[in-house]
Each structure stands twice: as C-alpha cells, then as structure tokens.
Amino acid sequence: MSASRRSGTTDELGPDEPEQPDQPDRDGADLLAALLDGMDAALCAFDADGVVTHWNREAERILGWTAAEAVGRHGFAGWAVREADAEEVEGRLMSAMQAPGRQVHEFALLTKDGGRVLVRTQSAAVHGPDGKPAGVYCAFSEVHAQIDLERSIALSEALFEDASWGVVLVDADLRPAVVNAHAARALGIGRTAVLGRPLGELLAQGVEELESALTHVLAEGAPPAPAEIWVSVRTPEGEQRRCWRCGFVRLASPLAEEPVPLGVGWLFNDVTVAKQAEQEASLLRFRGNQLHRAARAAAECEDPAEAATIHLDFALAGFADHALIDRVAGDGSLADGDSDVPVRLVRVAATPSGAPGPSLLTGQAGLPVRYAEGHPALQCVERVGSVRASVGSVPAERAREWALSRQWPPDAVHALCAVLRSRGRTLGAVTFLRGAGRSPFERSDAAYAEDVALRIAAALDLAGALRG
C-alpha cells in the first residue's frame, strides 16, 4: 500500500494520511488582489447587505482607512461618511443594484484623520452566478483629479477639432500620428492621408530643419521659445512657400516610472503674410537708407560723373552683383520724338569684373557697345521703361553663353535694365545683374532700380552740361 501511495497509482488514503480539506484557488485570489491594488482609481465593493467586501490601496491613499479597517464594516456610516449623510449615501450607492448600467454620484467622504474629501463615484451592480444582483462595486476618485482629467481630455479634443492653428502629434519615428483639421489644410492633404507618412513626402523644403527640431525635442525637451521655419509645401497646385511659427512639447507616458517619450506635440501657425510684410518693410528701410547715404556721398563729388558711380555702388549692396551704365551715343540723349533713330549705347561705367571695388568710368573712347538687336538695354531705351530678363533653368555652359552674348559678365543669370531720364530726354540705361545664387528680379526691385536711375541720370545730365 505504501508503495502504491509513493508511486501515485491509487486514490486510497492510508491511516497515517488524514484527508486534506479543499484549498481555494490562491492564484486567482492573488491575481484579483494585485489587479485591485494596481488600479489608479479607488475601488470598494459591497455585498447585498451593504457590507464592505473589497477595499484597494488607492481607496486607502485617498481616505486613510486600510483594507483591514474597512472590510467587514456595514456601509460608510460613522467612519467614512457623517451619520447625517449615511442613509442618503448608502441608498444612492445600493440603488445601483436595481438600476441598469453605471450610476455617477458625488459624495463628501471622511478621511481617517477627520478631513472631508469630495469624490465622484461610479457604481454598478455585481451579479451572482444565478444572474441576480449580489452586491455593488463603487469606483471613486477625488473630484479635482477627475476634473483635471476631464479638462485634459476636453483640451485635447478641442485642439484636434476647433483650434485655429495647426496641431500635429508626431511619433518617435517623426511621422504624424494625429493631425487636426487646420494642420491638414496647411499641409494641403486630408487628415487621414497625412498619418504615418514621412515629412519629406509632405514638404519639399525645410524638412531637414523641422526634423532636426523634432529630434532635439525628443532628446532634450521643449525649446524655450517658438521657432520660425520656412517650408515649401507640396500641394496639388504646386509647391507653396510658407513660414510657420512652431512650438514643440515632448510627450511622455504618465503611466511609466521613468519618462518614456511617446512623440512630440507640434503646434504651428502660418505667419507668411506677416513675415513677408516684415521683410519688405525691412528691405524698404535699408534701401531708403542706401539712397540717403548715396545722396550725401555724391554731394561731395566735384565731378558729376563720379557722383553717378557713387549712386551705382551704394545701390549694389544687397541688390545685385554687377552693374553697368550705358549712355546714348552721339549727343548723349534722345528726345521723345526720335523713336525712328537707331539706338546705339556707349559704356560709361561698370563694376570691376575681378576683385570687388568701386565702379570705374570707362567711356573715354566713346565706342558703341556691340549690343545685338533686341538686347534688354536697347529695349529699355526704346520703350522708356524697365526690362527684366533671366536665363531660366539651363546648364551652366548655356547660361555662360547667354551672358557673354549680351556683353555681360559670364556669371550673370538675371538682369534688370532701368532707363535713364532727365529733363524730358532719354540718356541711356543702367543694368543690374545677379548671379545664380540670387533670385530673379521682381517688380519691387524694378521700382528701386528706377529710383537709382533717376539719381544717376541727374548726375550724368549735369556732367554733360558742364562739359558743354
């Protein structure tokens, strides 16, 4: 018999082995206790008679009563609720046994040290094996904590629905995870189409700067001030140049003991119009100052022709790389009725083609410049108006041939010719040239060139009068 018992092949018990009582499933009980104690919300439960059966650690933290002190008590009367409020509180809690779904209430509970805590509760019935109500469970949290949570959720929903600026949640892989309606419109694509796509597919320019900022925020945290980033957005209508004022915040999980980066919250607002207006105002101030300084310097020149080169040199700063002054050959001017006379121009002054320096007077020989028909300078004189020209997108060798064929420095790719007018007569043209590193001339540039041309024309007219 003993051998059989050792081998485990019989169910009989020997006289020295009393029958053991059935043991509860401790694994299930331990798991339930661990789950209850690990909850972020306080939880207690009552049986059908209103006796406390469960009390977790969060409930102990909020009220101060331990599980040993709470479990087994009948209701909250006299210890967790004032006697005057106990009947109402118990009735509202136990009414959940007969009500469908969950019920939400707010109560003032008592702490162990005699203080009062306003809590918001969610209670629901606990059903037994036969399907009948066997008790009530009640989850509660401090009202201010619940309100903070609700505010956070409400803020998040408002940002992603009604915000008047772009809000994008970028994951740790620098891909958009959530995008609000404003950001989707700014990116020129639908809200769902943006999700999970690399930023390089959405932006043509500025993506490197933006990704660098996002990487810095993931590693170091939010920058102290907003950043202004210029980008080019890919849209069905083509690329659009925009300036976004961006703010960044690092997102970390509140459930981890150590901060775990979930991504970056990127908020931005389009300030392109304001930025362009600011740049234009700054440019106008600078150019106005240059005109003023040029006028003062030119007033000190004894030779008016030298004063013309002074105006030319001051105009070049931040505006062009090279400049030329061509004057009408012959008597140096054309009347408005001389449109049938072929126009020939003589080079009067030019910026040095090698090392930088002041413009040089070059018109001593009086030989006409070999401009082909249709040259921008000739068109400028014939039309008595400004003319712009650009080589366009061509290979470097073609651009060089384009510049040399027009008698310009080989690195010129953009040109702006402004007519020289004084006392109702056309004196010639001034040409401003830009290299490949600059943008083409615009209408605002033509207006500035015309202001400079007025001053140069006045100086050249005075020089001709003095020679006469």
Sequence and secondary structure as in RCSB ss.txt:
>XXXX:A:sequence
MSASRRSGTTDELGPDEPEQPDQPDRDGADLLAALLDGMDAALCAFDADGVVTHWNREAERILGWTAAEAVGRHG
FAGWAVREADAEEVEGRLMSAMQAPGRQVHEFALLTKDGGRVLVRTQSAAVHGPDGKPAGVYCAFSEVHAQIDLE
RSIALSEALFEDASWGVVLVDADLRPAVVNAHAARALGIGRTAVLGRPLGELLAQGVEELESALTHVLAEGAPPA
PAEIWVSVRTPEGEQRRCWRCGFVRLASPLAEEPVPLGVGWLFNDVTVAKQAEQEASLLRFRGNQLHRAARAAAE
CEDPAEAATIHLDFALAGFADHALIDRVAGDGSLADGDSDVPVRLVRVAATPSGAPGPSLLTGQAGLPVRYAEGH
PALQCVERVGSVRASVGSVPAERAREWALSRQWPPDAVHALCAVLRSRGRTLGAVTFLRGAGRSPFERSDAAYAE
DVALRIAAALDLAGALRG
>XXXX:A:secstr
 HHHHHHT      TTS        HHHHHHHHHHHHT SSEEEEEETTSBEEEE HHHHHHH   HHHHTT BS
SBTTTB HHHHHHHHHHHHGGGTSSS EEEEEEEE TTS EEEEEEEEEEEE TTSSEEEEEEEEEEHHHHHHHH
HHHHHHHHHHHT SSEEEEE TTS EEEE HHHHHHHTS HHHHTT  GGGTEEESHHHHHHHHHHHHHH   SS
 EEEEEEEEETTEEEEEEEEEEEEEEE TTSSS  EEEEEEEEEE HHHHHHHHHHHHHHHHHHHHHHHHHHHHT
 SSHHHHHHHHHHHHHTTT SEEEEEEESSSS B TT TTS   EEEEEE  SSS    EE  SS  B    TT 
HHHHHHHHTS EEEE  S  HHHHHHHHHHTTS TT  EEEEEEEEETTEEEEEEEEEE TTS    HHHHHHHH
HHHHHHHHHHHHHHHHH 
